[in-house]
Amino acid sequence: MNHLNLNSARRILQTVASNNGVFTWYSIVKTVDQYEDVERLPPPFYILQELIQHGYLKLEPPEGGNQAKYWITETGLNTINKNL
């Protein structure tokens, strides 16, 4: 399944881009869950993890944790710009 086709992936990328380096996983998921067009399966947290694994987002510190912050990568920005 191509997760980039999901509204949740697009919303996650947009949320992180708008709050680059500020939001934790909880803030991202809480924000994305408020949109009516976001799929509930797979869960947004799962999509968030997939976006990291595929290089659209990065996590600081890389080992994660509840206070880790999310950043959008150049690949993630290019994906957002391509889909506008």
Backbone bond lengths (Angstrom), bond angles and torsions (degrees), N, CA, C in turn:
res aa  C-N    CA-C-N  psi(-1)  N-CA   C-N-CA  omega(-1)  CA-C   N-CA-C  phi
1 M - - - 1.444 - - 1.525 109.62 -
2 N 1.315 116.91 131.94 1.458 121.48 176.63 1.522 108.66 -86.58
3 H 1.309 115.85 104.37 1.456 120.57 -176.32 1.519 113.02 -68.21
4 L 1.316 117.82 -19.98 1.467 119.76 179.28 1.521 112.36 -67.35
5 N 1.322 117.19 -17.70 1.464 120.56 177.86 1.526 112.19 -79.22
6 L 1.310 117.14 -8.84 1.461 121.17 -177.71 1.530 110.90 -83.92
7 N 1.319 115.49 142.78 1.465 120.33 175.36 1.521 110.84 -60.53
8 S 1.320 117.09 -34.83 1.463 119.95 -179.17 1.530 110.96 -62.67
9 A 1.323 118.18 -38.82 1.465 121.09 178.50 1.525 110.51 -64.99
10 R 1.307 116.52 -44.52 1.470 120.77 179.20 1.528 110.05 -62.17
11 R 1.321 116.68 -45.47 1.468 121.17 -179.47 1.535 111.29 -64.76
12 I 1.314 117.64 -38.58 1.461 121.04 177.60 1.521 110.02 -63.56
13 L 1.318 117.16 -47.91 1.463 120.62 179.52 1.523 111.10 -59.57
14 Q 1.315 117.18 -43.53 1.464 121.23 179.53 1.531 111.03 -65.09
15 T 1.315 116.78 -41.19 1.460 121.43 -179.67 1.519 110.89 -63.83
16 V 1.325 116.77 -45.65 1.462 120.05 179.76 1.529 109.91 -66.60
17 A 1.319 118.22 -41.79 1.464 120.81 179.62 1.529 111.26 -60.85
18 S 1.319 117.14 -37.60 1.462 121.29 -179.33 1.525 112.87 -75.52
19 N 1.307 116.73 -18.60 1.471 122.14 -176.58 1.524 110.44 -132.12
20 N 1.302 116.03 41.27 1.458 122.99 -171.28 1.530 112.09 -54.34
21 G 1.326 115.43 118.31 1.451 121.36 177.70 1.514 114.99 78.03
22 V 1.323 117.85 8.30 1.465 121.87 -177.36 1.524 111.84 -106.49
23 F 1.320 117.27 -40.87 1.462 121.48 -171.55 1.520 113.29 -88.39
24 T 1.340 114.00 143.71 1.462 122.05 169.54 1.532 107.15 -89.74
25 W 1.335 116.32 175.52 1.469 119.69 179.52 1.525 110.32 -58.89
26 Y 1.326 116.97 -38.13 1.459 120.28 -176.97 1.532 110.89 -64.19
27 S 1.319 117.26 -44.83 1.467 120.98 179.47 1.519 111.67 -62.97
28 I 1.316 116.66 -38.83 1.471 121.10 179.94 1.522 109.78 -65.67
29 V 1.322 116.84 -51.08 1.468 120.85 -178.15 1.528 110.77 -63.66
30 K 1.315 117.42 -41.55 1.468 121.16 178.81 1.531 111.02 -61.22
31 T 1.318 117.08 -42.48 1.464 121.47 178.66 1.518 111.58 -66.01
32 V 1.314 116.80 -48.18 1.466 121.97 -177.00 1.531 111.05 -65.90
33 D 1.313 117.39 -35.92 1.471 121.08 179.69 1.529 113.04 -62.87
34 Q 1.307 117.89 -18.64 1.465 121.28 -178.86 1.526 113.17 -77.30
35 Y 1.329 117.28 -17.61 1.464 121.07 -179.82 1.523 110.43 -79.55
36 E 1.310 116.24 133.89 1.468 120.70 -179.36 1.527 112.80 -72.18
37 D 1.328 117.66 -25.44 1.462 120.34 -176.18 1.531 113.80 -86.12
38 V 1.314 117.49 3.91 1.465 121.66 -177.63 1.527 110.48 -86.69
39 E 1.318 114.87 131.24 1.462 121.11 177.42 1.527 108.89 -67.97
40 R 1.303 116.33 146.75 1.471 121.32 177.85 1.523 111.41 -96.22
41 L 1.311 116.78 -17.10 1.468 122.30 176.62 1.518 109.04 -129.66
42 P 1.285 118.84 124.22 1.452 127.12 -6.16 1.529 110.69 -67.24
43 P 1.325 116.78 156.06 1.460 120.60 -177.92 1.533 111.98 -62.00
44 P 1.333 117.41 148.35 1.466 120.46 179.16 1.530 113.76 -54.58
45 F 1.327 118.09 -34.03 1.468 118.99 178.37 1.526 111.00 -62.22
46 Y 1.309 116.74 -39.82 1.466 121.14 177.23 1.531 110.23 -62.31
47 I 1.321 116.74 -44.32 1.469 121.16 179.54 1.522 109.91 -64.05
48 L 1.320 117.59 -39.89 1.466 121.89 176.83 1.521 110.41 -56.53
49 Q 1.312 117.30 -45.59 1.467 121.74 178.84 1.528 111.79 -65.02
50 E 1.323 116.54 -39.38 1.465 120.82 177.81 1.528 111.26 -63.68
51 L 1.322 117.21 -39.58 1.462 121.04 179.70 1.523 111.35 -64.94
52 I 1.317 117.32 -32.10 1.463 120.74 175.12 1.527 109.86 -69.79
53 Q 1.322 116.26 -48.01 1.468 120.90 -177.83 1.516 112.33 -59.60
54 H 1.331 116.88 -31.98 1.467 120.60 -177.06 1.526 113.00 -96.34
55 G 1.334 117.42 7.00 1.454 121.41 171.69 1.519 116.49 84.27
56 Y 1.328 118.36 15.41 1.464 120.68 177.76 1.521 111.47 -86.21
57 L 1.315 116.29 -25.26 1.457 123.63 178.13 1.515 108.63 -133.42
58 K 1.333 115.41 158.08 1.466 119.36 171.15 1.518 108.27 -130.60
59 L 1.296 114.87 159.16 1.448 123.86 -174.01 1.525 108.28 -120.28
60 E 1.317 117.08 133.35 1.463 122.06 176.70 1.512 109.47 -126.82
61 P 1.300 119.68 122.16 1.449 127.67 -3.01 1.526 111.12 -71.74
62 P 1.323 116.91 153.40 1.467 121.60 -175.07 1.528 114.76 -57.89
63 E 1.320 117.20 -27.58 1.473 119.14 -179.89 1.521 112.16 -77.40
64 G 1.329 116.87 -6.09 1.461 120.82 173.34 1.511 113.03 83.96
65 G 1.311 114.81 -144.58 1.453 121.37 -174.48 1.519 109.09 108.40
66 N 1.306 116.06 163.97 1.464 120.49 -175.77 1.515 114.02 -65.87
67 Q 1.317 118.78 -21.97 1.461 121.10 -179.00 1.533 112.88 -100.44
68 A 1.327 117.52 2.91 1.463 121.19 179.70 1.531 110.13 -65.06
69 K 1.306 116.07 146.01 1.468 122.60 -178.19 1.528 109.93 -107.81
70 Y 1.320 114.96 152.53 1.463 121.93 -177.31 1.521 110.83 -109.19
71 W 1.321 114.29 140.31 1.458 123.08 -179.58 1.517 108.80 -128.25
72 I 1.314 116.92 145.54 1.463 119.56 175.50 1.528 108.45 -88.50
73 T 1.296 116.44 143.05 1.466 121.61 178.27 1.519 109.50 -93.80
74 E 1.304 116.23 173.30 1.468 120.72 176.28 1.527 110.31 -61.28
75 T 1.318 116.92 -38.12 1.457 121.58 177.21 1.532 110.53 -61.52
76 G 1.326 116.29 -42.33 1.456 120.88 177.95 1.523 111.98 -64.23
77 L 1.338 116.87 -42.71 1.466 120.52 177.38 1.520 111.68 -63.20
78 N 1.318 116.14 -41.87 1.469 119.97 178.34 1.520 110.97 -62.03
79 T 1.321 117.02 -36.76 1.464 121.71 178.99 1.527 110.64 -66.15
80 I 1.327 116.60 -43.68 1.468 119.97 177.76 1.531 110.33 -61.62
81 N 1.317 116.07 -48.21 1.473 120.56 -177.54 1.523 112.14 -63.79
82 K 1.303 116.96 -34.40 1.470 121.19 179.47 1.529 111.24 -69.02
83 N 1.332 116.65 -30.82 1.459 121.21 -175.61 1.523 113.64 -92.46
84 L 1.325 117.97 1.78 1.472 119.24 179.68 1.503 112.06 -78.39
